[in-house]
Amino acid sequence: MRLILSWLILSLAVWLTAAVLPGFHIKGPKSAVLVAAIFGVLNFLLGWLLFAIFTVATLGLAWLLAFITRWIINAILLVIVDKLTDHLKIDGFRWALGGALVMSLVGTLGEWLVRRMI
């Protein structure tokens, strides 16, 4: 149940990000659900690997600056999702960085609200 709730929160974050950022486009609400699913799977499968690569490449600095590293990794994953599906269109890496930031903020707020309600 928690997984489905997290997926819905991420879907809402994708949809709101597309509504707020002019360089971040989705086709509709169903596309937001699909993009969230693909992003979540990629984050689960590749997120830790990219974090480990960044940590080794920066001699541990990425680990110390985990928030910034996670933000960049999420932007990279958004670009990968953009390439994998036609349900998401990002106009450049800067928009991916902005999208990752907005999605993180909305997702964190959504998770916090759900925890307060349960």
Sine and cosine of phi, psi and omega as CSV:
sin_phi,cos_phi,sin_psi,cos_psi,sin_omega,cos_omega
0.00,0.00,-0.64,0.77,-0.01,-1.00
-0.90,0.45,-0.61,0.79,0.02,-1.00
-0.89,0.45,-0.70,0.72,0.00,-1.00
-0.91,0.42,-0.65,0.76,0.03,-1.00
-0.90,0.44,-0.68,0.73,0.05,-1.00
-0.89,0.45,-0.63,0.78,0.02,-1.00
-0.90,0.44,-0.68,0.73,0.03,-1.00
-0.91,0.41,-0.61,0.79,0.05,-1.00
-0.90,0.43,-0.68,0.73,0.04,-1.00
-0.90,0.43,-0.61,0.79,0.06,-1.00
-0.88,0.47,-0.69,0.73,0.05,-1.00
-0.89,0.46,-0.65,0.76,0.02,-1.00
-0.89,0.45,-0.66,0.75,0.04,-1.00
-0.89,0.45,-0.71,0.70,-0.03,-1.00
-0.90,0.44,-0.71,0.71,0.02,-1.00
-0.92,0.40,-0.60,0.80,0.04,-1.00
-0.88,0.47,-0.69,0.73,0.03,-1.00
-0.91,0.42,-0.53,0.85,0.01,-1.00
-0.96,0.29,-0.50,0.87,-0.09,-1.00
-1.00,-0.03,-0.65,0.76,-0.09,-1.00
-0.99,-0.13,0.83,-0.56,-0.03,-1.00
-0.95,0.33,-0.29,0.96,0.00,-1.00
-0.99,-0.16,0.19,0.98,-0.05,-1.00
-0.81,-0.58,0.94,-0.34,-0.16,-0.99
-0.85,-0.53,0.69,-0.73,0.19,-0.98
-0.79,-0.61,0.33,-0.94,-0.06,-1.00
-0.98,0.22,-0.50,0.87,-0.03,-1.00
0.10,-0.99,-0.10,-0.99,-0.03,-1.00
-0.87,0.50,-0.62,0.78,0.03,-1.00
-0.91,0.41,-0.58,0.82,0.05,-1.00
-0.91,0.42,-0.58,0.81,0.03,-1.00
-0.89,0.46,-0.63,0.77,0.03,-1.00
-0.91,0.41,-0.68,0.73,0.01,-1.00
-0.92,0.39,-0.71,0.71,0.02,-1.00
-0.88,0.48,-0.67,0.75,0.03,-1.00
-0.89,0.46,-0.64,0.77,0.02,-1.00
-0.91,0.41,-0.72,0.70,0.00,-1.00
-0.91,0.42,-0.70,0.72,0.01,-1.00
-0.88,0.48,-0.69,0.72,0.00,-1.00
-0.89,0.46,-0.68,0.73,0.02,-1.00
-0.91,0.41,-0.71,0.70,0.03,-1.00
-0.89,0.45,-0.64,0.77,0.02,-1.00
-0.89,0.45,-0.64,0.76,0.03,-1.00
-0.92,0.39,-0.68,0.73,-0.08,-1.00
-0.99,0.14,-0.63,0.78,-0.11,-0.99
-0.94,-0.35,-0.34,0.94,-0.08,-1.00
-0.84,0.54,-0.74,0.67,-0.01,-1.00
-0.91,0.41,-0.61,0.79,0.00,-1.00
-0.91,0.41,-0.72,0.69,0.04,-1.00
-0.89,0.46,-0.63,0.78,0.03,-1.00
-0.89,0.45,-0.66,0.75,0.02,-1.00
-0.91,0.42,-0.66,0.75,0.02,-1.00
-0.90,0.44,-0.71,0.71,0.03,-1.00
-0.88,0.48,-0.66,0.75,-0.03,-1.00
-0.90,0.44,-0.71,0.71,0.01,-1.00
-0.93,0.38,-0.69,0.72,-0.05,-1.00
-0.90,0.43,-0.50,0.87,-0.02,-1.00
-0.98,-0.21,0.24,0.97,0.02,-1.00
0.82,0.57,0.66,0.75,0.07,-1.00
1.00,-0.03,-0.18,0.98,-0.01,-1.00
-0.89,0.45,-0.58,0.82,0.02,-1.00
-0.88,0.47,-0.58,0.81,0.02,-1.00
-0.93,0.37,-0.62,0.78,0.01,-1.00
-0.93,0.36,-0.55,0.83,0.01,-1.00
-0.96,-0.29,0.80,0.60,-0.15,-0.99
-0.85,0.53,-0.61,0.79,-0.02,-1.00
-0.89,0.45,-0.71,0.70,0.00,-1.00
-0.92,0.40,-0.66,0.75,0.03,-1.00
-0.89,0.46,-0.71,0.70,0.02,-1.00
-0.88,0.47,-0.63,0.78,0.01,-1.00
-0.88,0.47,-0.72,0.69,0.01,-1.00
-0.92,0.40,-0.66,0.75,0.02,-1.00
-0.89,0.45,-0.67,0.74,0.04,-1.00
-0.89,0.45,-0.60,0.80,0.06,-1.00
-0.91,0.42,-0.67,0.74,0.05,-1.00
-0.88,0.47,-0.68,0.73,0.03,-1.00
-0.90,0.43,-0.59,0.81,0.07,-1.00
-0.90,0.44,-0.64,0.77,0.05,-1.00
-0.90,0.44,-0.64,0.77,0.05,-1.00
-0.90,0.44,-0.68,0.73,0.06,-1.00
-0.87,0.48,-0.65,0.76,0.05,-1.00
-0.85,0.53,-0.65,0.76,-0.01,-1.00
-0.96,0.28,-0.50,0.87,-0.07,-1.00
-0.99,0.16,-0.45,0.89,-0.09,-1.00
-0.70,-0.71,0.42,-0.91,0.07,-1.00
-1.00,-0.09,0.14,0.99,0.03,-1.00
-0.99,0.11,-0.20,0.98,0.01,-1.00
-0.77,-0.64,0.71,-0.71,0.06,-1.00
-0.73,-0.68,0.85,-0.52,0.04,-1.00
-0.90,-0.44,0.76,-0.65,-0.12,-0.99
-0.98,0.19,0.01,1.00,0.02,-1.00
0.29,-0.96,0.17,-0.99,-0.05,-1.00
-0.92,0.40,-0.53,0.85,0.06,-1.00
-0.88,0.48,-0.64,0.77,0.05,-1.00
-0.93,0.36,-0.54,0.84,0.08,-1.00
-0.91,0.41,-0.65,0.76,0.07,-1.00
-0.89,0.45,-0.70,0.72,0.05,-1.00
-0.90,0.45,-0.67,0.74,0.04,-1.00
-0.89,0.46,-0.67,0.74,0.03,-1.00
-0.89,0.45,-0.63,0.78,0.01,-1.00
-0.92,0.40,-0.75,0.67,-0.01,-1.00
-0.90,0.44,-0.69,0.73,0.02,-1.00
-0.88,0.47,-0.63,0.78,0.03,-1.00
-0.91,0.42,-0.69,0.72,0.00,-1.00
-0.90,0.43,-0.73,0.68,-0.01,-1.00
-0.92,0.40,-0.67,0.74,0.01,-1.00
-0.89,0.45,-0.68,0.74,0.02,-1.00
-0.90,0.43,-0.70,0.71,0.04,-1.00
-0.89,0.46,-0.69,0.73,0.02,-1.00
-0.89,0.46,-0.71,0.71,0.04,-1.00
-0.89,0.46,-0.65,0.76,0.01,-1.00
-0.89,0.45,-0.70,0.72,0.01,-1.00
-0.90,0.43,-0.64,0.77,0.00,-1.00
-0.91,0.42,-0.67,0.74,0.02,-1.00
-0.89,0.45,-0.57,0.82,0.01,-1.00
-0.94,0.33,-0.50,0.87,-0.02,-1.00
-0.99,0.17,-0.51,0.86,-0.07,-1.00
-1.00,0.03,0.00,0.00,0.00,0.00
